[in-house]
Amino acid sequence: MSKGRCLLSSGMVVLVWALAPGRAFAYIDPGNGAYMVQALFTVIGAAFFYLRHPIRSLRGLADSLASRWKRFRGFPVEAPQPTENSAENVGSQLCPHESPE
């Protein structure tokens, strides 16, 4: 830090110290307390929704690495079960009016 900046910072600290009252007779009324609680819940909620996507991405990455590690070590990896509309079952579904040949 340069000498000028250090002097400026020190001067600001002394100015704030000189202008600050010795005792502050203040209280938090219920309206301000409720506002602070609301702000706290808002910050927590915003953090939850903001971090949900990165956490989901990290979980997917961890699952991918775990399955690669299992394959590398020779453990059987569970294949996803085919669903009703998956590509494996498309040929096996017959229309009700068709009969198998």
Buried (B, 14 or more C-beta within 10 A) or exposed (E): EEEEEEEEEEEEEEEEEEEEEEEEEEEEEEEEEEEEEEEEEEEEEEEEEEEEEEEEEEEEEEEEEEEEEEEEEEEEEEEEEEEEEEEEEEEEEEEEEEEEE
